[in-house]
Amino acid sequence: MLLFMPINGPLWRMGLSEIGYEVPLGEFQGFALTLILFVVGAGLLIGPKIQRTTE
């Protein structure tokens, strides 16, 4: 979850450009993507565990 904090968006962009991959997203789209990934990660971390029922 810490990797996808919205403040890390510029670091992701800079790191990917250093290895030669150009990010096709704009600044706002990159921010929105990291925000969505952060919220999904928080939901998975905080949400209840779902277990299969075995017969």
mmCIF entry with sequence, helices, sheets and N, C-alpha, C, O atoms, coordinates in Angstrom:
data_MODEL
# 
_entry.id   MODEL 
# 
_entity.id                         1 
_entity.type                       polymer 
_entity.pdbx_number_of_molecules   1 
# 
_entity_poly.entity_id                      1 
_entity_poly.type                           'polypeptide(L)' 
_entity_poly.nstd_linkage                   no 
_entity_poly.nstd_monomer                   no 
_entity_poly.pdbx_seq_one_letter_code       MLLFMPINGPLWRMGLSEIGYEVPLGEFQGFALTLILFVVGAGLLIGPKIQRTTE 
_entity_poly.pdbx_seq_one_letter_code_can   MLLFMPINGPLWRMGLSEIGYEVPLGEFQGFALTLILFVVGAGLLIGPKIQRTTE 
_entity_poly.pdbx_strand_id                 A 
# 
loop_
_entity_poly_seq.entity_id 
_entity_poly_seq.num 
_entity_poly_seq.mon_id 
_entity_poly_seq.hetero 
1 1  MET n 
1 2  LEU n 
1 3  LEU n 
1 4  PHE n 
1 5  MET n 
1 6  PRO n 
1 7  ILE n 
1 8  ASN n 
1 9  GLY n 
1 10 PRO n 
1 11 LEU n 
1 12 TRP n 
1 13 ARG n 
1 14 MET n 
1 15 GLY n 
1 16 LEU n 
1 17 SER n 
1 18 GLU n 
1 19 ILE n 
1 20 GLY n 
1 21 TYR n 
1 22 GLU n 
1 23 VAL n 
1 24 PRO n 
1 25 LEU n 
1 26 GLY n 
1 27 GLU n 
1 28 PHE n 
1 29 GLN n 
1 30 GLY n 
1 31 PHE n 
1 32 ALA n 
1 33 LEU n 
1 34 THR n 
1 35 LEU n 
1 36 ILE n 
1 37 LEU n 
1 38 PHE n 
1 39 VAL n 
1 40 VAL n 
1 41 GLY n 
1 42 ALA n 
1 43 GLY n 
1 44 LEU n 
1 45 LEU n 
1 46 ILE n 
1 47 GLY n 
1 48 PRO n 
1 49 LYS n 
1 50 ILE n 
1 51 GLN n 
1 52 ARG n 
1 53 THR n 
1 54 THR n 
1 55 GLU n 
# 
_struct_asym.id          A 
_struct_asym.entity_id   1 
# 
loop_
_struct_conf.conf_type_id 
_struct_conf.id 
_struct_conf.pdbx_PDB_helix_id 
_struct_conf.beg_label_comp_id 
_struct_conf.beg_label_asym_id 
_struct_conf.beg_label_seq_id 
_struct_conf.pdbx_beg_PDB_ins_code 
_struct_conf.end_label_comp_id 
_struct_conf.end_label_asym_id 
_struct_conf.end_label_seq_id 
_struct_conf.pdbx_end_PDB_ins_code 
_struct_conf.beg_auth_comp_id 
_struct_conf.beg_auth_asym_id 
_struct_conf.beg_auth_seq_id 
_struct_conf.end_auth_comp_id 
_struct_conf.end_auth_asym_id 
_struct_conf.end_auth_seq_id 
_struct_conf.pdbx_PDB_helix_class 
_struct_conf.details 
_struct_conf.pdbx_PDB_helix_length 
HELX_P HELX_P1 AA1 LEU A 2  ? PHE A 4  ? LEU A 2  PHE A 4  5 ? 3  
HELX_P HELX_P2 AA2 PRO A 6  ? ASN A 8  ? PRO A 6  ASN A 8  5 ? 3  
HELX_P HELX_P3 AA3 GLY A 9  ? GLU A 18 ? GLY A 9  GLU A 18 1 ? 10 
HELX_P HELX_P4 AA4 GLU A 27 ? ILE A 46 ? GLU A 27 ILE A 46 1 ? 20 
# 
_struct_conf_type.id          HELX_P 
_struct_conf_type.criteria    ? 
_struct_conf_type.reference   ? 
# 
loop_
_atom_site.group_PDB 
_atom_site.id 
_atom_site.type_symbol 
_atom_site.label_atom_id 
_atom_site.label_alt_id 
_atom_site.label_comp_id 
_atom_site.label_asym_id 
_atom_site.label_entity_id 
_atom_site.label_seq_id 
_atom_site.pdbx_PDB_ins_code 
_atom_site.Cartn_x 
_atom_site.Cartn_y 
_atom_site.Cartn_z 
_atom_site.occupancy 
_atom_site.B_iso_or_equiv 
_atom_site.pdbx_formal_charge 
_atom_site.auth_seq_id 
_atom_site.auth_comp_id 
_atom_site.auth_asym_id 
_atom_site.auth_atom_id 
_atom_site.pdbx_PDB_model_num 
ATOM 1   N N  . MET A 1 1  ? 0.824   -1.183  0.000   1.00 0.00 ? 1  MET A N  1 
ATOM 2   C CA . MET A 1 1  ? 0.000   0.000   0.000   1.00 0.00 ? 1  MET A CA 1 
ATOM 3   C C  . MET A 1 1  ? 0.874   1.254   0.000   1.00 0.00 ? 1  MET A C  1 
ATOM 4   O O  . MET A 1 1  ? 0.507   2.268   -0.595  1.00 0.00 ? 1  MET A O  1 
ATOM 5   N N  . LEU A 1 2  ? 2.015   1.186   0.659   1.00 0.00 ? 2  LEU A N  1 
ATOM 6   C CA . LEU A 1 2  ? 2.894   2.352   0.711   1.00 0.00 ? 2  LEU A CA 1 
ATOM 7   C C  . LEU A 1 2  ? 3.482   2.692   -0.651  1.00 0.00 ? 2  LEU A C  1 
ATOM 8   O O  . LEU A 1 2  ? 3.779   3.855   -0.924  1.00 0.00 ? 2  LEU A O  1 
ATOM 9   N N  . LEU A 1 3  ? 3.656   1.682   -1.515  1.00 0.00 ? 3  LEU A N  1 
ATOM 10  C CA . LEU A 1 3  ? 4.206   1.938   -2.845  1.00 0.00 ? 3  LEU A CA 1 
ATOM 11  C C  . LEU A 1 3  ? 3.275   2.762   -3.717  1.00 0.00 ? 3  LEU A C  1 
ATOM 12  O O  . LEU A 1 3  ? 3.728   3.503   -4.589  1.00 0.00 ? 3  LEU A O  1 
ATOM 13  N N  . PHE A 1 4  ? 1.970   2.633   -3.482  1.00 0.00 ? 4  PHE A N  1 
ATOM 14  C CA . PHE A 1 4  ? 0.995   3.300   -4.340  1.00 0.00 ? 4  PHE A CA 1 
ATOM 15  C C  . PHE A 1 4  ? 0.368   4.527   -3.691  1.00 0.00 ? 4  PHE A C  1 
ATOM 16  O O  . PHE A 1 4  ? -0.730  4.938   -4.067  1.00 0.00 ? 4  PHE A O  1 
ATOM 17  N N  . MET A 1 5  ? 1.053   5.107   -2.730  1.00 0.00 ? 5  MET A N  1 
ATOM 18  C CA . MET A 1 5  ? 0.573   6.371   -2.182  1.00 0.00 ? 5  MET A CA 1 
ATOM 19  C C  . MET A 1 5  ? 0.666   7.421   -3.282  1.00 0.00 ? 5  MET A C  1 
ATOM 20  O O  . MET A 1 5  ? 1.628   7.429   -4.051  1.00 0.00 ? 5  MET A O  1 
ATOM 21  N N  . PRO A 1 6  ? -0.318  8.304   -3.363  1.00 0.00 ? 6  PRO A N  1 
ATOM 22  C CA . PRO A 1 6  ? -0.320  9.302   -4.447  1.00 0.00 ? 6  PRO A CA 1 
ATOM 23  C C  . PRO A 1 6  ? 0.925   10.183  -4.490  1.00 0.00 ? 6  PRO A C  1 
ATOM 24  O O  . PRO A 1 6  ? 1.268   10.706  -5.551  1.00 0.00 ? 6  PRO A O  1 
ATOM 25  N N  . ILE A 1 7  ? 1.599   10.357  -3.370  1.00 0.00 ? 7  ILE A N  1 
ATOM 26  C CA . ILE A 1 7  ? 2.808   11.186  -3.371  1.00 0.00 ? 7  ILE A CA 1 
ATOM 27  C C  . ILE A 1 7  ? 3.945   10.510  -4.119  1.00 0.00 ? 7  ILE A C  1 
ATOM 28  O O  . ILE A 1 7  ? 4.891   11.184  -4.525  1.00 0.00 ? 7  ILE A O  1 
ATOM 29  N N  . ASN A 1 8  ? 3.880   9.197   -4.313  1.00 0.00 ? 8  ASN A N  1 
ATOM 30  C CA . ASN A 1 8  ? 4.937   8.457   -4.995  1.00 0.00 ? 8  ASN A CA 1 
ATOM 31  C C  . ASN A 1 8  ? 4.777   8.447   -6.511  1.00 0.00 ? 8  ASN A C  1 
ATOM 32  O O  . ASN A 1 8  ? 5.622   7.871   -7.196  1.00 0.00 ? 8  ASN A O  1 
ATOM 33  N N  . GLY A 1 9  ? 3.754   9.046   -7.054  1.00 0.00 ? 9  GLY A N  1 
ATOM 34  C CA . GLY A 1 9  ? 3.530   9.082   -8.496  1.00 0.00 ? 9  GLY A CA 1 
ATOM 35  C C  . GLY A 1 9  ? 4.712   9.629   -9.278  1.00 0.00 ? 9  GLY A C  1 
ATOM 36  O O  . GLY A 1 9  ? 5.145   9.002   -10.245 1.00 0.00 ? 9  GLY A O  1 
ATOM 37  N N  . PRO A 1 10 ? 5.250   10.785  -8.887  1.00 0.00 ? 10 PRO A N  1 
ATOM 38  C CA . PRO A 1 10 ? 6.428   11.293  -9.613  1.00 0.00 ? 10 PRO A CA 1 
ATOM 39  C C  . PRO A 1 10 ? 7.642   10.372  -9.502  1.00 0.00 ? 10 PRO A C  1 
ATOM 40  O O  . PRO A 1 10 ? 8.442   10.290  -10.434 1.00 0.00 ? 10 PRO A O  1 
ATOM 41  N N  . LEU A 1 11 ? 7.784   9.687   -8.382  1.00 0.00 ? 11 LEU A N  1 
ATOM 42  C CA . LEU A 1 11 ? 8.899   8.752   -8.238  1.00 0.00 ? 11 LEU A CA 1 
ATOM 43  C C  . LEU A 1 11 ? 8.735   7.564   -9.175  1.00 0.00 ? 11 LEU A C  1 
ATOM 44  O O  . LEU A 1 11 ? 9.713   7.099   -9.761  1.00 0.00 ? 11 LEU A O  1 
ATOM 45  N N  . TRP A 1 12 ? 7.502   7.063   -9.322  1.00 0.00 ? 12 TRP A N  1 
ATOM 46  C CA . TRP A 1 12 ? 7.233   5.972   -10.266 1.00 0.00 ? 12 TRP A CA 1 
ATOM 47  C C  . TRP A 1 12 ? 7.576   6.426   -11.684 1.00 0.00 ? 12 TRP A C  1 
ATOM 48  O O  . TRP A 1 12 ? 8.239   5.704   -12.429 1.00 0.00 ? 12 TRP A O  1 
ATOM 49  N N  . ARG A 1 13 ? 7.129   7.606   -12.047 1.00 0.00 ? 13 ARG A N  1 
ATOM 50  C CA . ARG A 1 13 ? 7.371   8.135   -13.392 1.00 0.00 ? 13 ARG A CA 1 
ATOM 51  C C  . ARG A 1 13 ? 8.873   8.303   -13.655 1.00 0.00 ? 13 ARG A C  1 
ATOM 52  O O  . ARG A 1 13 ? 9.365   7.956   -14.728 1.00 0.00 ? 13 ARG A O  1 
ATOM 53  N N  . MET A 1 14 ? 9.578   8.828   -12.682 1.00 0.00 ? 14 MET A N  1 
ATOM 54  C CA . MET A 1 14 ? 11.000  9.044   -12.832 1.00 0.00 ? 14 MET A CA 1 
ATOM 55  C C  . MET A 1 14 ? 11.755  7.701   -12.912 1.00 0.00 ? 14 MET A C  1 
ATOM 56  O O  . MET A 1 14 ? 12.672  7.551   -13.720 1.00 0.00 ? 14 MET A O  1 
ATOM 57  N N  . GLY A 1 15 ? 11.370  6.751   -12.088 1.00 0.00 ? 15 GLY A N  1 
ATOM 58  C CA . GLY A 1 15 ? 12.017  5.446   -12.106 1.00 0.00 ? 15 GLY A CA 1 
ATOM 59  C C  . GLY A 1 15 ? 11.780  4.702   -13.404 1.00 0.00 ? 15 GLY A C  1 
ATOM 60  O O  . GLY A 1 15 ? 12.695  4.081   -13.945 1.00 0.00 ? 15 GLY A O  1 
ATOM 61  N N  . LEU A 1 16 ? 10.546  4.761   -13.911 1.00 0.00 ? 16 LEU A N  1 
ATOM 62  C CA . LEU A 1 16 ? 10.245  4.088   -15.173 1.00 0.00 ? 16 LEU A CA 1 
ATOM 63  C C  . LEU A 1 16 ? 10.950  4.749   -16.346 1.00 0.00 ? 16 LEU A C  1 
ATOM 64  O O  . LEU A 1 16 ? 11.360  4.064   -17.283 1.00 0.00 ? 16 LEU A O  1 
ATOM 65  N N  . SER A 1 17 ? 11.094  6.056   -16.311 1.00 0.00 ? 17 SER A N  1 
ATOM 66  C CA . SER A 1 17 ? 11.807  6.729   -17.406 1.00 0.00 ? 17 SER A CA 1 
ATOM 67  C C  . SER A 1 17 ? 13.302  6.410   -17.361 1.00 0.00 ? 17 SER A C  1 
ATOM 68  O O  . SER A 1 17 ? 13.958  6.413   -18.403 1.00 0.00 ? 17 SER A O  1 
ATOM 69  N N  . GLU A 1 18 ? 13.848  6.139   -16.187 1.00 0.00 ? 18 GLU A N  1 
ATOM 70  C CA . GLU A 1 18 ? 15.263  5.777   -16.071 1.00 0.00 ? 18 GLU A CA 1 
ATOM 71  C C  . GLU A 1 18 ? 15.554  4.415   -16.686 1.00 0.00 ? 18 GLU A C  1 
ATOM 72  O O  . GLU A 1 18 ? 16.649  4.194   -17.202 1.00 0.00 ? 18 GLU A O  1 
ATOM 73  N N  . ILE A 1 19 ? 14.580  3.491   -16.637 1.00 0.00 ? 19 ILE A N  1 
ATOM 74  C CA . ILE A 1 19 ? 14.819  2.176   -17.235 1.00 0.00 ? 19 ILE A CA 1 
ATOM 75  C C  . ILE A 1 19 ? 14.392  2.136   -18.695 1.00 0.00 ? 19 ILE A C  1 
ATOM 76  O O  . ILE A 1 19 ? 14.478  1.092   -19.343 1.00 0.00 ? 19 ILE A O  1 
ATOM 77  N N  . GLY A 1 20 ? 13.931  3.271   -19.214 1.00 0.00 ? 20 GLY A N  1 
ATOM 78  C CA . GLY A 1 20 ? 13.634  3.369   -20.638 1.00 0.00 ? 20 GLY A CA 1 
ATOM 79  C C  . GLY A 1 20 ? 12.178  3.208   -21.017 1.00 0.00 ? 20 GLY A C  1 
ATOM 80  O O  . GLY A 1 20 ? 11.862  3.118   -22.203 1.00 0.00 ? 20 GLY A O  1 
ATOM 81  N N  . TYR A 1 21 ? 11.277  3.167   -20.038 1.00 0.00 ? 21 TYR A N  1 
ATOM 82  C CA . TYR A 1 21 ? 9.854   3.033   -20.333 1.00 0.00 ? 21 TYR A CA 1 
ATOM 83  C C  . TYR A 1 21 ? 9.184   4.380   -20.161 1.00 0.00 ? 21 TYR A C  1 
ATOM 84  O O  . TYR A 1 21 ? 9.214   4.962   -19.077 1.00 0.00 ? 21 TYR A O  1 
ATOM 85  N N  . GLU A 1 22 ? 8.580   4.874   -21.225 1.00 0.00 ? 22 GLU A N  1 
ATOM 86  C CA . GLU A 1 22 ? 7.892   6.168   -21.167 1.00 0.00 ? 22 GLU A CA 1 
ATOM 87  C C  . GLU A 1 22 ? 6.439   5.933   -20.767 1.00 0.00 ? 22 GLU A C  1 
ATOM 88  O O  . GLU A 1 22 ? 5.743   5.141   -21.402 1.00 0.00 ? 22 GLU A O  1 
ATOM 89  N N  . VAL A 1 23 ? 5.985   6.602   -19.740 1.00 0.00 ? 23 VAL A N  1 
ATOM 90  C CA . VAL A 1 23 ? 4.628   6.445   -19.225 1.00 0.00 ? 23 VAL A CA 1 
ATOM 91  C C  . VAL A 1 23 ? 3.667   7.217   -20.129 1.00 0.00 ? 23 VAL A C  1 
ATOM 92  O O  . VAL A 1 23 ? 3.831   8.423   -20.315 1.00 0.00 ? 23 VAL A O  1 
ATOM 93  N N  . PRO A 1 24 ? 2.653   6.527   -20.698 1.00 0.00 ? 24 PRO A N  1 
ATOM 94  C CA . PRO A 1 24 ? 1.751   7.211   -21.631 1.00 0.00 ? 24 PRO A CA 1 
ATOM 95  C C  . PRO A 1 24 ? 0.631   7.993   -20.947 1.00 0.00 ? 24 PRO A C  1 
ATOM 96  O O  . PRO A 1 24 ? -0.311  8.417   -21.617 1.00 0.00 ? 24 PRO A O  1 
ATOM 97  N N  . LEU A 1 25 ? 0.709   8.193   -19.643 1.00 0.00 ? 25 LEU A N  1 
ATOM 98  C CA . LEU A 1 25 ? -0.333  8.911   -18.911 1.00 0.00 ? 25 LEU A CA 1 
ATOM 99  C C  . LEU A 1 25 ? 0.132   10.321  -18.580 1.00 0.00 ? 25 LEU A C  1 
ATOM 100 O O  . LEU A 1 25 ? 1.325   10.579  -18.421 1.00 0.00 ? 25 LEU A O  1 
ATOM 101 N N  . GLY A 1 26 ? -0.827  11.220  -18.481 1.00 0.00 ? 26 GLY A N  1 
ATOM 102 C CA . GLY A 1 26 ? -0.522  12.576  -18.057 1.00 0.00 ? 26 GLY A CA 1 
ATOM 103 C C  . GLY A 1 26 ? -0.375  12.645  -16.546 1.00 0.00 ? 26 GLY A C  1 
ATOM 104 O O  . GLY A 1 26 ? -0.509  11.636  -15.854 1.00 0.00 ? 26 GLY A O  1 
ATOM 105 N N  . GLU A 1 27 ? -0.104  13.819  -16.046 1.00 0.00 ? 27 GLU A N  1 
ATOM 106 C CA . GLU A 1 27 ? 0.090   13.990  -14.607 1.00 0.00 ? 27 GLU A CA 1 
ATOM 107 C C  . GLU A 1 27 ? -1.173  13.660  -13.823 1.00 0.00 ? 27 GLU A C  1 
ATOM 108 O O  . GLU A 1 27 ? -1.116  12.951  -12.818 1.00 0.00 ? 27 GLU A O  1 
ATOM 109 N N  . PHE A 1 28 ? -2.314  14.172  -14.279 1.00 0.00 ? 28 PHE A N  1 
ATOM 110 C CA . PHE A 1 28 ? -3.553  13.934  -13.538 1.00 0.00 ? 28 PHE A CA 1 
ATOM 111 C C  . PHE A 1 28 ? -3.971  12.470  -13.623 1.00 0.00 ? 28 PHE A C  1 
ATOM 112 O O  . PHE A 1 28 ? -4.434  11.905  -12.633 1.00 0.00 ? 28 PHE A O  1 
ATOM 113 N N  . GLN A 1 29 ? -3.813  11.849  -14.790 1.00 0.00 ? 29 GLN A N  1 
ATOM 114 C CA . GLN A 1 29 ? -4.179  10.442  -14.941 1.00 0.00 ? 29 GLN A CA 1 
ATOM 115 C C  . GLN A 1 29 ? -3.276  9.568   -14.071 1.00 0.00 ? 29 GLN A C  1 
ATOM 116 O O  . GLN A 1 29 ? -3.749  8.601   -13.475 1.00 0.00 ? 29 GLN A O  1 
ATOM 117 N N  . GLY A 1 30 ? -2.007  9.889   -13.990 1.00 0.00 ? 30 GLY A N  1 
ATOM 118 C CA . GLY A 1 30 ? -1.090  9.146   -13.120 1.00 0.00 ? 30 GLY A CA 1 
ATOM 119 C C  . GLY A 1 30 ? -1.466  9.302   -11.662 1.00 0.00 ? 30 GLY A C  1 
ATOM 120 O O  . GLY A 1 30 ? -1.421  8.338   -10.899 1.00 0.00 ? 30 GLY A O  1 
ATOM 121 N N  . PHE A 1 31 ? -1.839  10.515  -11.269 1.00 0.00 ? 31 PHE A N  1 
ATOM 122 C CA . PHE A 1 31 ? -2.284  10.748  -9.896  1.00 0.00 ? 31 PHE A CA 1 
ATOM 123 C C  . PHE A 1 31 ? -3.551  9.958   -9.601  1.00 0.00 ? 31 PHE A C  1 
ATOM 124 O O  . PHE A 1 31 ? -3.665  9.341   -8.542  1.00 0.00 ? 31 PHE A O  1 
ATOM 125 N N  . ALA A 1 32 ? -4.510  9.972   -10.536 1.00 0.00 ? 32 ALA A N  1 
ATOM 126 C CA . ALA A 1 32 ? -5.754  9.238   -10.332 1.00 0.00 ? 32 ALA A CA 1 
ATOM 127 C C  . ALA A 1 32 ? -5.498  7.734   -10.248 1.00 0.00 ? 32 ALA A C  1 
ATOM 128 O O  . ALA A 1 32 ? -6.124  7.049   -9.440  1.00 0.00 ? 32 ALA A O  1 
ATOM 129 N N  . LEU A 1 33 ? -4.594  7.218   -11.064 1.00 0.00 ? 33 LEU A N  1 
ATOM 130 C CA . LEU A 1 33 ? -4.276  5.794   -11.039 1.00 0.00 ? 33 LEU A CA 1 
ATOM 131 C C  . LEU A 1 33 ? -3.656  5.395   -9.706  1.00 0.00 ? 33 LEU A C  1 
ATOM 132 O O  . LEU A 1 33 ? -4.047  4.378   -9.134  1.00 0.00 ? 33 LEU A O  1 
ATOM 133 N N  . THR A 1 34 ? -2.694  6.171   -9.195  1.00 0.00 ? 34 THR A N  1 
ATOM 134 C CA . THR A 1 34 ? -2.092  5.829   -7.913  1.00 0.00 ? 34 THR A CA 1 
ATOM 135 C C  . THR A 1 34 ? -3.093  5.973   -6.780  1.00 0.00 ? 34 THR A C  1 
ATOM 136 O O  . THR A 1 34 ? -3.048  5.214   -5.812  1.00 0.00 ? 34 THR A O  1 
ATOM 137 N N  . LEU A 1 35 ? -3.995  6.937   -6.890  1.00 0.00 ? 35 LEU A N  1 
ATOM 138 C CA . LEU A 1 35 ? -5.021  7.102   -5.870  1.00 0.00 ? 35 LEU A CA 1 
ATOM 139 C C  . LEU A 1 35 ? -5.975  5.912   -5.855  1.00 0.00 ? 35 LEU A C  1 
ATOM 140 O O  . LEU A 1 35 ? -6.344  5.428   -4.785  1.00 0.00 ? 35 LEU A O  1 
ATOM 141 N N  . ILE A 1 36 ? -6.374  5.439   -7.028  1.00 0.00 ? 36 ILE A N  1 
ATOM 142 C CA . ILE A 1 36 ? -7.260  4.267   -7.110  1.00 0.00 ? 36 ILE A CA 1 
ATOM 143 C C  . ILE A 1 36 ? -6.556  3.031   -6.561  1.00 0.00 ? 36 ILE A C  1 
ATOM 144 O O  . ILE A 1 36 ? -7.151  2.273   -5.795  1.00 0.00 ? 36 ILE A O  1 
ATOM 145 N N  . LEU A 1 37 ? -5.300  2.817   -6.941  1.00 0.00 ? 37 LEU A N  1 
ATOM 146 C CA . LEU A 1 37 ? -4.558  1.662   -6.433  1.00 0.00 ? 37 LEU A CA 1 
ATOM 147 C C  . LEU A 1 37 ? -4.380  1.735   -4.917  1.00 0.00 ? 37 LEU A C  1 
ATOM 148 O O  . LEU A 1 37 ? -4.432  0.711   -4.236  1.00 0.00 ? 37 LEU A O  1 
ATOM 149 N N  . PHE A 1 38 ? -4.172  2.929   -4.393  1.00 0.00 ? 38 PHE A N  1 
ATOM 150 C CA . PHE A 1 38 ? -4.034  3.104   -2.950  1.00 0.00 ? 38 PHE A CA 1 
ATOM 151 C C  . PHE A 1 38 ? -5.340  2.773   -2.237  1.00 0.00 ? 38 PHE A C  1 
ATOM 152 O O  . PHE A 1 38 ? -5.329  2.090   -1.214  1.00 0.00 ? 38 PHE A O  1 
ATOM 153 N N  . VAL A 1 39 ? -6.447  3.243   -2.759  1.00 0.00 ? 39 VAL A N  1 
ATOM 154 C CA . VAL A 1 39 ? -7.747  2.991   -2.131  1.00 0.00 ? 39 VAL A CA 1 
ATOM 155 C C  . VAL A 1 39 ? -8.101  1.503   -2.188  1.00 0.00 ? 39 VAL A C  1 
ATOM 156 O O  . VAL A 1 39 ? -8.623  0.949   -1.221  1.00 0.00 ? 39 VAL A O  1 
ATOM 157 N N  . VAL A 1 40 ? -7.817  0.860   -3.318  1.00 0.00 ? 40 VAL A N  1 
ATOM 158 C CA . VAL A 1 40 ? -8.072  -0.582  -3.432  1.00 0.00 ? 40 VAL A CA 1 
ATOM 159 C C  . VAL A 1 40 ? -7.211  -1.340  -2.426  1.00 0.00 ? 40 VAL A C  1 
ATOM 160 O O  . VAL A 1 40 ? -7.698  -2.257  -1.766  1.00 0.00 ? 40 VAL A O  1 
ATOM 161 N N  . GLY A 1 41 ? -5.950  -0.972  -2.304  1.00 0.00 ? 41 GLY A N  1 
ATOM 162 C CA . GLY A 1 41 ? -5.065  -1.611  -1.326  1.00 0.00 ? 41 GLY A CA 1 
ATOM 163 C C  . GLY A 1 41 ? -5.543  -1.396  0.103   1.00 0.00 ? 41 GLY A C  1 
ATOM 164 O O  . GLY A 1 41 ? -5.484  -2.313  0.922   1.00 0.00 ? 41 GLY A O  1 
ATOM 165 N N  . ALA A 1 42 ? -6.012  -0.198  0.408   1.00 0.00 ? 42 ALA A N  1 
ATOM 166 C CA . ALA A 1 42 ? -6.535  0.071   1.748   1.00 0.00 ? 42 ALA A CA 1 
ATOM 167 C C  . ALA A 1 42 ? -7.781  -0.762  2.007   1.00 0.00 ? 42 ALA A C  1 
ATOM 168 O O  . ALA A 1 42 ? -7.960  -1.286  3.106   1.00 0.00 ? 42 ALA A O  1 
ATOM 169 N N  . GLY A 1 43 ? -8.640  -0.887  1.007   1.00 0.00 ? 43 GLY A N  1 
ATOM 170 C CA . GLY A 1 43 ? -9.846  -1.711  1.167   1.00 0.00 ? 43 GLY A CA 1 
ATOM 171 C C  . GLY A 1 43 ? -9.516  -3.171  1.394   1.00 0.00 ? 43 GLY A C  1 
ATOM 172 O O  . GLY A 1 43 ? -10.148 -3.834  2.215   1.00 0.00 ? 43 GLY A O  1 
ATOM 173 N N  . LEU A 1 44 ? -8.523  -3.678  0.665   1.00 0.00 ? 44 LEU A N  1 
ATOM 174 C CA . LEU A 1 44 ? -8.123  -5.066  0.862   1.00 0.00 ? 44 LEU A CA 1 
ATOM 175 C C  . LEU A 1 44 ? -7.471  -5.277  2.226   1.00 0.00 ? 44 LEU A C  1 
ATOM 176 O O  . LEU A 1 44 ? -7.631  -6.338  2.830   1.00 0.00 ? 44 LEU A O  1 
ATOM 177 N N  . LEU A 1 45 ? -6.747  -4.292  2.709   1.00 0.00 ? 45 LEU A N  1 
ATOM 178 C CA . LEU A 1 45 ? -6.089  -4.405  3.996   1.00 0.00 ? 45 LEU A CA 1 
ATOM 179 C C  . LEU A 1 45 ? -7.085  -4.312  5.151   1.00 0.00 ? 45 LEU A C  1 
ATOM 180 O O  . LEU A 1 45 ? -6.977  -5.056  6.126   1.00 0.00 ? 45 LEU A O  1 
ATOM 181 N N  . ILE A 1 46 ? -8.044  -3.411  5.044   1.00 0.00 ? 46 ILE A N  1 
ATOM 182 C CA . ILE A 1 46 ? -8.977  -3.155  6.130   1.00 0.00 ? 46 ILE A CA 1 
ATOM 183 C C  . ILE A 1 46 ? -10.184 -4.095  6.089   1.00 0.00 ? 46 ILE A C  1 
ATOM 184 O O  . ILE A 1 46 ? -10.756 -4.423  7.129   1.00 0.00 ? 46 ILE A O  1 
ATOM 185 N N  . GLY A 1 47 ? -10.568 -4.526  4.884   1.00 0.00 ? 47 GLY A N  1 
ATOM 186 C CA . GLY A 1 47 ? -11.763 -5.340  4.711   1.00 0.00 ? 47 GLY A CA 1 
ATOM 187 C C  . GLY A 1 47 ? -11.698 -6.674  5.421   1.00 0.00 ? 47 GLY A C  1 
ATOM 188 O O  . GLY A 1 47 ? -10.620 -7.148  5.779   1.00 0.00 ? 47 GLY A O  1 
ATOM 189 N N  . PRO A 1 48 ? -12.853 -7.276  5.621   1.00 0.00 ? 48 PRO A N  1 
ATOM 190 C CA . PRO A 1 48 ? -12.892 -8.565  6.321   1.00 0.00 ? 48 PRO A CA 1 
ATOM 191 C C  . PRO A 1 48 ? -12.333 -9.678  5.430   1.00 0.00 ? 48 PRO A C  1 
ATOM 192 O O  . PRO A 1 48 ? -12.413 -9.617  4.203   1.00 0.00 ? 48 PRO A O  1 
ATOM 193 N N  . LYS A 1 49 ? -11.766 -10.694 6.086   1.00 0.00 ? 49 LYS A N  1 
ATOM 194 C CA . LYS A 1 49 ? -11.260 -11.827 5.348   1.00 0.00 ? 49 LYS A CA 1 
ATOM 195 C C  . LYS A 1 49 ? -12.445 -12.694 4.904   1.00 0.00 ? 49 LYS A C  1 
ATOM 196 O O  . LYS A 1 49 ? -13.352 -12.973 5.688   1.00 0.00 ? 49 LYS A O  1 
ATOM 197 N N  . ILE A 1 50 ? -12.420 -13.106 3.657   1.00 0.00 ? 50 ILE A N  1 
ATOM 198 C CA . ILE A 1 50 ? -13.477 -13.969 3.122   1.00 0.00 ? 50 ILE A CA 1 
ATOM 199 C C  . ILE A 1 50 ? -12.892 -15.372 3.004   1.00 0.00 ? 50 ILE A C  1 
ATOM 200 O O  . ILE A 1 50 ? -11.872 -15.577 2.346   1.00 0.00 ? 50 ILE A O  1 
ATOM 201 N N  . GLN A 1 51 ? -13.544 -16.327 3.643   1.00 0.00 ? 51 GLN A N  1 
ATOM 202 C CA . GLN A 1 51 ? -13.048 -17.689 3.602   1.00 0.00 ? 51 GLN A CA 1 
ATOM 203 C C  . GLN A 1 51 ? -14.059 -18.576 2.907   1.00 0.00 ? 51 GLN A C  1 
ATOM 204 O O  . GLN A 1 51 ? -15.268 -18.371 3.022   1.00 0.00 ? 51 GLN A O  1 
ATOM 205 N N  . ARG A 1 52 ? -13.554 -19.564 2.184   1.00 0.00 ? 52 ARG A N  1 
ATOM 206 C CA . ARG A 1 52 ? -14.432 -20.534 1.537   1.00 0.00 ? 52 ARG A CA 1 
ATOM 207 C C  . ARG A 1 52 ? -14.995 -21.477 2.584   1.00 0.00 ? 52 ARG A C  1 
ATOM 208 O O  . ARG A 1 52 ? -14.324 -21.822 3.556   1.00 0.00 ? 52 ARG A O  1 
ATOM 209 N N  . THR A 1 53 ? -16.211 -21.881 2.375   1.00 0.00 ? 53 THR A N  1 
ATOM 210 C CA . THR A 1 53 ? -16.790 -22.890 3.242   1.00 0.00 ? 53 THR A CA 1 
ATOM 211 C C  . THR A 1 53 ? -16.549 -24.263 2.600   1.00 0.00 ? 53 THR A C  1 
ATOM 212 O O  . THR A 1 53 ? -16.867 -24.480 1.431   1.00 0.00 ? 53 THR A O  1 
ATOM 213 N N  . THR A 1 54 ? -16.002 -25.152 3.362   1.00 0.00 ? 54 THR A N  1 
ATOM 214 C CA . THR A 1 54 ? -15.739 -26.494 2.845   1.00 0.00 ? 54 THR A CA 1 
ATOM 215 C C  . THR A 1 54 ? -16.754 -27.455 3.400   1.00 0.00 ? 54 THR A C  1 
ATOM 216 O O  . THR A 1 54 ? -17.172 -27.347 4.553   1.00 0.00 ? 54 THR A O  1 
ATOM 217 N N  . GLU A 1 55 ? -17.138 -28.373 2.589   1.00 0.00 ? 55 GLU A N  1 
ATOM 218 C CA . GLU A 1 55 ? -18.138 -29.340 3.034   1.00 0.00 ? 55 GLU A CA 1 
ATOM 219 C C  . GLU A 1 55 ? -17.490 -30.655 3.363   1.00 0.00 ? 55 GLU A C  1 
ATOM 220 O O  . GLU A 1 55 ? -18.175 -31.599 3.757   1.00 0.00 ? 55 GLU A O  1 
# 
